[in-house]
Protein backbone atom coordinates (compact mmCIF):
# COMPACT_ATOMS: atom_id res chain seq x y z
CA UNK A 1 0.00 0.00 0.00
CA UNK A 2 1.49 3.35 -1.06
CA UNK A 3 1.39 6.58 0.93
CA UNK A 4 -1.46 7.76 -1.27
CA UNK A 5 -3.38 4.54 -0.60
CA UNK A 6 -2.77 4.81 3.14
CA UNK A 7 -4.10 8.34 3.05
CA UNK A 8 -7.10 7.02 1.11
CA UNK A 9 -8.13 4.92 4.11
CA UNK A 10 -10.66 7.53 5.19
CA UNK A 11 -12.30 7.53 1.78
CA UNK A 12 -12.51 3.74 1.69
CA UNK A 13 -14.12 3.38 5.09
CA UNK A 14 -16.57 6.22 4.43
CA UNK A 15 -17.68 4.48 1.23
CA UNK A 16 -18.23 1.16 3.06
CA UNK A 17 -15.91 -0.65 0.64
CA UNK A 18 -16.01 -4.09 2.22
CA UNK A 19 -15.49 -5.21 5.80
CA UNK A 20 -12.15 -4.08 7.23
CA UNK A 21 -10.24 -5.89 9.98
CA UNK A 22 -7.75 -3.99 12.14
CA UNK A 23 -5.03 -5.09 14.52
CA UNK A 24 -5.20 -3.76 18.06
CA UNK A 25 -2.01 -3.06 20.01
CA UNK A 26 -1.54 -1.92 23.60
CA UNK A 27 2.07 -3.06 24.11
CA UNK A 28 4.19 0.05 23.42
CA UNK A 29 6.53 -1.49 20.88
CA UNK A 30 6.75 0.01 17.40
CA UNK A 31 8.41 -3.11 15.99
CA UNK A 32 5.48 -5.24 17.16
CA UNK A 33 3.24 -2.90 15.18
CA UNK A 34 5.46 -3.39 12.14
CA UNK A 35 5.23 -7.18 12.44
CA UNK A 36 1.44 -7.16 12.74
CA UNK A 37 1.18 -4.71 9.86
CA UNK A 38 2.85 -7.31 7.63
CA UNK A 39 -0.28 -9.45 7.98
CA UNK A 40 -3.51 -8.90 6.05
CA UNK A 41 -4.90 -6.32 8.46
CA UNK A 42 -6.44 -3.22 6.92
CA UNK A 43 -5.17 -0.96 9.71
CA UNK A 44 -3.51 -0.97 13.13
CA UNK A 45 -5.11 0.63 16.20
CA UNK A 46 -2.83 1.88 18.96
CA UNK A 47 -4.70 1.61 22.25
CA UNK A 48 -3.55 4.57 24.34
CA UNK A 49 -6.51 4.34 26.72
CA UNK A 50 -5.75 0.98 28.31
CA UNK A 51 -2.40 0.30 26.63
CA UNK A 52 0.98 1.69 27.69
CA UNK A 53 1.73 4.00 24.75
CA UNK A 54 3.12 7.49 25.25
CA UNK A 55 3.38 10.14 22.55
CA UNK A 56 6.92 9.30 21.45
CA UNK A 57 6.33 5.56 21.20
CA UNK A 58 3.01 6.12 19.44
CA UNK A 59 4.62 8.42 16.85
CA UNK A 60 7.26 5.75 16.19
CA UNK A 61 4.53 3.12 15.85
CA UNK A 62 2.63 5.26 13.35
CA UNK A 63 5.82 5.46 11.29
CA UNK A 64 6.37 1.70 11.49
CA UNK A 65 2.78 1.00 10.43
CA UNK A 66 3.16 3.33 7.47
CA UNK A 67 6.53 1.77 6.60
CA UNK A 68 4.74 -1.57 6.42
CA UNK A 69 2.08 -0.01 4.20
CA UNK A 70 -0.80 0.29 6.68
CA UNK A 71 -2.70 3.21 8.24
CA UNK A 72 -2.50 3.67 12.00
CA UNK A 73 -5.42 4.79 14.16
CA UNK A 74 -4.99 5.90 17.77
CA UNK A 75 -7.47 5.43 20.58
CA UNK A 76 -6.76 8.28 22.98
CA UNK A 77 -7.39 8.28 26.72
CA UNK A 78 -10.74 9.54 28.03
CA UNK A 79 -11.01 13.28 27.43
CA UNK A 80 -7.43 13.60 26.16
CA UNK A 81 -8.40 15.69 23.17
CA UNK A 82 -5.07 17.56 23.26
CA UNK A 83 -3.31 14.33 22.23
CA UNK A 84 -5.67 13.82 19.31
CA UNK A 85 -4.25 16.61 17.17
CA UNK A 86 -0.66 15.65 18.09
CA UNK A 87 -1.27 12.08 16.91
CA UNK A 88 -2.70 13.37 13.64
CA UNK A 89 0.38 15.59 13.34
CA UNK A 90 2.44 12.41 13.73
CA UNK A 91 0.67 10.87 10.75
CA UNK A 92 -2.16 8.89 12.30
CA UNK A 93 -5.05 8.32 9.92
CA UNK A 94 -7.71 8.56 12.58
CA UNK A 95 -8.60 9.10 16.22
CA UNK A 96 -10.93 6.97 18.33
CA UNK A 97 -12.18 8.87 21.38
CA UNK A 98 -13.69 6.86 24.28
CA UNK A 99 -16.68 7.83 26.39
CA UNK A 100 -18.32 10.21 23.92
CA UNK A 101 -21.69 10.41 25.63
CA UNK A 102 -23.31 13.44 24.01
CA UNK A 103 -23.31 15.70 20.99
CA UNK A 104 -21.27 18.21 23.02
CA UNK A 105 -18.61 15.56 23.68
CA UNK A 106 -18.60 14.86 19.94
CA UNK A 107 -18.16 18.55 19.12
CA UNK A 108 -15.19 18.70 21.53
CA UNK A 109 -13.57 15.85 19.58
CA UNK A 110 -14.17 17.61 16.27
CA UNK A 111 -12.63 20.84 17.56
CA UNK A 112 -9.25 19.16 18.04
CA UNK A 113 -9.24 16.79 15.06
CA UNK A 114 -10.49 19.00 12.24
CA UNK A 115 -9.11 22.23 10.80
CA UNK A 116 -11.41 25.24 10.27
CA UNK A 117 -14.14 25.61 9.28
CA UNK A 118 -15.13 22.30 10.96
CA UNK A 119 -12.88 22.54 14.00
CA UNK A 120 -9.96 24.33 15.62
CA UNK A 121 -7.06 21.93 15.07
CA UNK A 122 -3.76 23.75 15.52
CA UNK A 123 -1.18 23.75 12.71
CA UNK A 124 1.98 21.66 13.03
CA UNK A 125 1.76 18.42 10.99
CA UNK A 126 5.48 18.00 10.28
CA UNK A 127 5.52 14.19 10.39
CA UNK A 128 2.16 13.95 8.63
CA UNK A 129 3.63 16.00 5.78
CA UNK A 130 6.66 13.70 5.63
CA UNK A 131 4.52 10.57 5.58
CA UNK A 132 1.98 11.82 3.04
CA UNK A 133 4.37 13.67 0.74
CA UNK A 134 1.88 16.52 0.50
CA UNK A 135 2.77 20.19 0.52
CA UNK A 136 1.62 22.24 3.50
CA UNK A 137 -1.08 23.90 1.43
CA UNK A 138 -2.33 20.62 0.00
CA UNK A 139 -2.40 18.99 3.42
CA UNK A 140 -4.37 21.87 4.94
CA UNK A 141 -6.94 21.65 2.16
CA UNK A 142 -7.36 17.86 2.40
CA UNK A 143 -6.59 16.88 6.01
CA UNK A 144 -10.21 16.96 7.16
CA UNK A 145 -11.02 14.42 4.46
CA UNK A 146 -7.83 12.33 4.83
CA UNK A 147 -8.33 11.66 8.56
CA UNK A 148 -11.28 10.35 10.54
CA UNK A 149 -12.74 11.31 13.92
CA UNK A 150 -14.43 8.32 15.55
CA UNK A 151 -16.64 8.59 18.63
CA UNK A 152 -16.90 5.58 20.94
CA UNK A 153 -20.40 4.49 21.88
CA UNK A 154 -20.05 2.40 25.04
CA UNK A 155 -22.54 3.70 27.60
CA UNK A 156 -26.29 3.92 27.99
CA UNK A 157 -26.05 7.70 27.60
CA UNK A 158 -24.14 7.37 24.33
CA UNK A 159 -26.61 4.85 22.98
CA UNK A 160 -29.48 7.19 23.85
CA UNK A 161 -27.63 10.12 22.23
CA UNK A 162 -26.39 8.23 19.17
CA UNK A 163 -28.37 10.30 16.67
CA UNK A 164 -27.10 13.53 18.19
CA UNK A 165 -23.51 12.25 18.13
CA UNK A 166 -23.77 11.07 14.54
CA UNK A 167 -25.41 14.35 13.58
CA UNK A 168 -22.32 16.38 14.55
CA UNK A 169 -20.54 17.60 11.42
CA UNK A 170 -16.97 16.34 11.51
CA UNK A 171 -17.75 13.07 13.28
CA UNK A 172 -16.98 10.50 10.61
CA UNK A 173 -18.17 7.38 12.39
CA UNK A 174 -18.53 5.55 15.68
CA UNK A 175 -16.75 2.70 17.43
CA UNK A 176 -18.87 0.47 19.65
CA UNK A 177 -17.17 -0.87 22.78
CA UNK A 178 -19.30 -3.94 23.60
CA UNK A 179 -17.62 -4.80 26.93
CA UNK A 180 -18.25 -1.39 28.50
CA UNK A 181 -21.66 -1.26 26.87
CA UNK A 182 -22.58 -4.60 28.45
CA UNK A 183 -21.46 -3.32 31.87
CA UNK A 184 -23.54 -0.16 31.39
CA UNK A 185 -26.68 -1.92 30.16
CA UNK A 186 -26.50 -4.49 32.97
CA UNK A 187 -25.98 -1.74 35.58
CA UNK A 188 -22.58 -3.15 36.43
CA UNK A 189 -23.76 -6.72 36.79
CA UNK A 190 -21.67 -8.40 34.08
CA UNK A 191 -19.12 -8.15 31.29
CA UNK A 192 -20.93 -9.90 28.45
CA UNK A 193 -19.87 -8.37 25.11
CA UNK A 194 -21.48 -11.20 23.10
CA UNK A 195 -24.87 -11.17 24.83
CA UNK A 196 -28.08 -10.98 22.81
CA UNK A 197 -28.86 -7.54 24.26
CA UNK A 198 -25.51 -6.29 22.99
CA UNK A 199 -26.14 -7.79 19.56
CA UNK A 200 -29.38 -5.83 19.40
CA UNK A 201 -27.68 -2.62 20.48
CA UNK A 202 -24.89 -3.07 17.96
CA UNK A 203 -27.29 -3.73 15.11
CA UNK A 204 -29.18 -0.59 16.13
CA UNK A 205 -25.92 1.35 16.05
CA UNK A 206 -25.17 0.15 12.51
CA UNK A 207 -28.66 1.14 11.38
CA UNK A 208 -28.30 4.64 12.83
CA UNK A 209 -24.89 5.02 11.16
CA UNK A 210 -26.40 4.10 7.80
CA UNK A 211 -29.24 6.58 8.37
CA UNK A 212 -26.70 9.37 8.96
CA UNK A 213 -24.31 8.31 6.19
CA UNK A 214 -21.56 7.51 8.70
CA UNK A 215 -19.48 4.36 9.22
CA UNK A 216 -19.53 1.90 12.12
CA UNK A 217 -16.61 0.15 13.85
CA UNK A 218 -16.54 -2.29 16.77
CA UNK A 219 -14.27 -4.34 18.98
CA UNK A 220 -14.45 -8.13 18.79
CA UNK A 221 -12.59 -10.47 21.10
CA UNK A 222 -11.58 -12.94 18.40
CA UNK A 223 -11.84 -13.69 14.70
CA UNK A 224 -15.12 -15.58 14.93
CA UNK A 225 -16.86 -12.71 16.69
CA UNK A 226 -15.27 -10.26 14.25
CA UNK A 227 -16.85 -12.19 11.39
CA UNK A 228 -20.25 -11.98 13.07
CA UNK A 229 -19.91 -8.22 13.45
CA UNK A 230 -18.95 -7.84 9.80
CA UNK A 231 -22.19 -9.68 8.97
CA UNK A 232 -24.05 -7.15 11.12
CA UNK A 233 -22.74 -4.50 8.70
CA UNK A 234 -19.83 -2.99 10.61
CA UNK A 235 -17.28 -1.36 8.33
CA UNK A 236 -14.22 -2.06 10.52
CA UNK A 237 -13.80 -4.58 13.32
CA UNK A 238 -11.05 -5.68 15.69
CA UNK A 239 -10.27 -9.41 15.68
CA UNK A 240 -8.85 -9.46 19.22
CA UNK A 241 -6.01 -7.71 21.01
CA UNK A 242 -2.37 -8.49 20.29
CA UNK A 243 -1.86 -9.87 23.81
CA UNK A 244 -4.53 -12.53 23.29
CA UNK A 245 -3.22 -13.35 19.82
CA UNK A 246 0.34 -13.64 21.14
CA UNK A 247 -0.63 -15.94 23.99
CA UNK A 248 -2.94 -18.03 21.81
CA UNK A 249 -0.16 -18.54 19.28
CA UNK A 250 2.29 -19.51 22.02
CA UNK A 251 -0.24 -21.90 23.54
CA UNK A 252 -0.83 -23.61 20.19
CA UNK A 253 2.92 -24.06 19.64
CA UNK A 254 3.50 -25.44 23.14
CA UNK A 255 0.56 -27.84 22.93
CA UNK A 256 1.67 -29.07 19.50
CA UNK A 257 5.22 -29.71 20.74
CA UNK A 258 3.97 -31.59 23.82
CA UNK A 259 1.53 -33.65 21.77
CA UNK A 260 4.14 -34.72 19.21
CA UNK A 261 6.80 -35.38 21.85
CA UNK A 262 4.45 -37.62 23.83
CA UNK A 263 3.31 -39.48 20.70
CA UNK A 264 -0.33 -38.78 21.48
Secondary structure, DSSP 8 states (H G I E B T S, - for coil): --HHHHTTHHHHHHTT-S-EEEEEE-S--HHHHHHHHTSS-SEEEEETTTS---HHHHHHHHHHHHHTT-EEEEEE-TT-HHHHHHHHHTT-SEEEES---SHHHHHHHHHHHS-TTT----S--HHHHHHH---HHHHHHHHHHHSEEEEEE-SHHHHHTHHHHHTSTT--EEEE-HHHHHHHHTTTS---TTSHHHHHHHHHHHHHHHHHT-EEEEEESSHHHHHHHHHHT-SEEEE--HHHHHHHHHHHHHHHHHHHHHT-
